[in-house]
């Protein structure tokens, strides 16, 4: 089979090679999926730049989600069958024509959901669903701030928050994205390149605060966002894309940690606020039953048209470097999918 290997760190051009590699065979409780579509995530860019500690050593196959057809199942797999169209969460290895994966992180795809939309649901919508509904417990009337609201996870957060009846504030870096945020249901879109989001929200809220903040940027964004938290508020951090502006090494890492700011439990106690980290790899490793439930939930919401995945761009597998470059440019909106 063919697979796309990350062979060196750095710029997207020249970092990948499509190679022939042995086709995997399913082991205990596993299924073999013939992949039709897989997705890109910002963690892939971090891994390509050598900034993601979770990534396997080079040469390696990246990729967190796939959509395709089951070709074979292990004898002890009962609910999944060959020829079923499915989506699956992969702990790396998704940039390949075939993947074997544990049945717990596989979900059938309803007939009214196409491959690209199903791909968007796996990592982006599962992250947003788990963070918003399970960890932050958002509810009707909450004022919610979503950073990078035009990205795949940001779009998911917006739709899930509006479904609960929340008032949504969203940040983006261009007027084009601001217009898109309005179309996606954001009540107060903010172009952070034109105005300070803290000052803008204080103006809009007349110095009232925000109940829940979702931040994939980290660093200074996280520190500034904490100033907006209401008593009883929660900030959910699920990334550190600010790190892309620096280089590899101990000094840039220390700088990122400093930018996050100092958090002491007494301060959280006095303000009755919370800071929650979300890492879906850890959920997949230690709580796969939660991931399975979450994946099935977002599939059902999409099938019932309660949420609508937005696919911004699609590329061929041979265009993987160009797809990475586009995602890294921060010009993209929604999910980027790759087709074999």
ChimeraX attribute file (.defattr): number of C-alpha atoms within 10 A of each C-alpha:
attribute: neighborCount
match mode: 1-to-1
recipient: residues
	/A:1	11
	/A:2	17
	/A:3	25
	/A:4	24
	/A:5	21
	/A:6	22
	/A:7	17
	/A:8	18
	/A:9	18
	/A:10	14
	/A:11	15
	/A:12	20
	/A:13	12
	/A:14	12
	/A:15	17
	/A:16	22
	/A:17	18
	/A:18	16
	/A:19	11
	/A:20	12
	/A:21	13
	/A:22	9
	/A:23	14
	/A:24	13
	/A:25	16
	/A:26	18
	/A:27	15
	/A:28	13
	/A:29	15
	/A:30	23
	/A:31	26
	/A:32	24
	/A:33	30
	/A:34	21
	/A:35	25
	/A:36	18
	/A:37	26
	/A:38	31
	/A:39	26
	/A:40	26
	/A:41	23
	/A:42	18
	/A:43	19
	/A:44	22
	/A:45	23
	/A:46	20
	/A:47	19
	/A:48	23
	/A:49	18
	/A:50	18
	/A:51	20
	/A:52	14
	/A:53	9
	/A:54	11
	/A:55	18
	/A:56	13
	/A:57	13
	/A:58	13
	/A:59	15
	/A:60	18
	/A:61	20
	/A:62	26
	/A:63	21
	/A:64	22
	/A:65	29
	/A:66	35
	/A:67	31
	/A:68	26
	/A:69	21
	/A:70	23
	/A:71	18
	/A:72	18
	/A:73	25
	/A:74	18
	/A:75	12
	/A:76	10
	/A:77	14
	/A:78	10
	/A:79	8
	/A:80	19
	/A:81	17
	/A:82	13
	/A:83	13
	/A:84	15
	/A:85	22
	/A:86	23
	/A:87	30
	/A:88	32
	/A:89	27
	/A:90	24
	/A:91	18
	/A:92	19
	/A:93	22
	/A:94	26
	/A:95	31
	/A:96	28
	/A:97	23
	/A:98	25
	/A:99	25
	/A:100	23
	/A:101	24
	/A:102	20
	/A:103	21
	/A:104	19
	/A:105	23
	/A:106	25
	/A:107	23
	/A:108	21
	/A:109	24
	/A:110	15
	/A:111	9
	/A:112	12
	/A:113	16
	/A:114	11
	/A:115	21
	/A:116	25
	/A:117	20
	/A:118	30
	/A:119	32
	/A:120	30
	/A:121	29
	/A:122	29
	/A:123	25
	/A:124	23
	/A:125	28
	/A:126	26
	/A:127	21
	/A:128	28
	/A:129	24
	/A:130	20
	/A:131	23
	/A:132	23
	/A:133	16
	/A:134	12
	/A:135	15
	/A:136	21
	/A:137	12
	/A:138	21
	/A:139	17
	/A:140	12
	/A:141	14
	/A:142	17
	/A:143	22
	/A:144	29
	/A:145	30
	/A:146	25
	/A:147	26
	/A:148	22
	/A:149	32
	/A:150	33
	/A:151	26
	/A:152	27
	/A:153	28
	/A:154	26
	/A:155	30
	/A:156	28
	/A:157	29
	/A:158	29
	/A:159	23
	/A:160	23
	/A:161	28
	/A:162	20
	/A:163	13
	/A:164	15
	/A:165	15
	/A:166	22
	/A:167	20
	/A:168	25
	/A:169	24
	/A:170	29
	/A:171	23
	/A:172	25
	/A:173	17
	/A:174	17
	/A:175	14
	/A:176	13
	/A:177	22
	/A:178	22
	/A:179	16
	/A:180	18
	/A:181	26
	/A:182	13
	/A:183	10
	/A:184	18
	/A:185	18
	/A:186	28
	/A:187	16
	/A:188	17
	/A:189	24
	/A:190	26
	/A:191	19
	/A:192	18
	/A:193	12
	/A:194	10
	/A:195	10
	/A:196	12
	/A:197	24
	/A:198	17
	/A:199	12
	/A:200	16
	/A:201	19
	/A:202	14
	/A:203	11
	/A:204	13
	/A:205	12
	/A:206	9
	/A:207	13
	/A:208	14
	/A:209	18
	/A:210	27
	/A:211	24
	/A:212	27
	/A:213	26
	/A:214	28
	/A:215	24
	/A:216	22
	/A:217	18
	/A:218	22
	/A:219	21
	/A:220	15
	/A:221	18
	/A:222	22
	/A:223	16
	/A:224	17
	/A:225	19
	/A:226	20
	/A:227	11
	/A:228	23
	/A:229	23
	/A:230	17
	/A:231	15
	/A:232	14
	/A:233	23
	/A:234	24
	/A:235	24
	/A:236	21
	/A:237	19
	/A:238	19
	/A:239	18
	/A:240	20
	/A:241	16
	/A:242	15
	/A:243	19
	/A:244	15
	/A:245	7
	/A:246	13
	/A:247	13
	/A:248	13
	/A:249	10
	/A:250	9
	/A:251	11
	/A:252	15
	/A:253	15
	/A:254	11
	/A:255	13
	/A:256	18
	/A:257	16
	/A:258	13
	/A:259	17
	/A:260	18
	/A:261	13
	/A:262	9
	/A:263	10
	/A:264	7
	/A:265	10
	/A:266	9
	/A:267	12
	/A:268	15
	/A:269	11
	/A:270	9
	/A:271	13
	/A:272	15
	/A:273	19
	/A:274	19
	/A:275	14
	/A:276	13
	/A:277	13
	/A:278	17
	/A:279	12
	/A:280	20
	/A:281	17
	/A:282	11
	/A:283	14
	/A:284	18
	/A:285	10
	/A:286	11
	/A:287	13
	/A:288	18
	/A:289	13
	/A:290	16
	/A:291	25
	/A:292	19
	/A:293	16
	/A:294	23
	/A:295	26
	/A:296	21
	/A:297	16
	/A:298	22
	/A:299	25
	/A:300	15
	/A:301	13
	/A:302	19
	/A:303	16
	/A:304	12
	/A:305	12
	/A:306	12
	/A:307	21
	/A:308	19
	/A:309	23
	/A:310	20
	/A:311	18
	/A:312	15
	/A:313	16
	/A:314	18
	/A:315	17
	/A:316	13
	/A:317	21
	/A:318	15
	/A:319	13
	/A:320	23
	/A:321	17
	/A:322	14
	/A:323	22
	/A:324	20
	/A:325	15
	/A:326	15
	/A:327	21
	/A:328	18
	/A:329	9
	/A:330	15
	/A:331	14
	/A:332	18
	/A:333	22
	/A:334	21
	/A:335	26
	/A:336	25
	/A:337	25
	/A:338	22
	/A:339	20
	/A:340	15
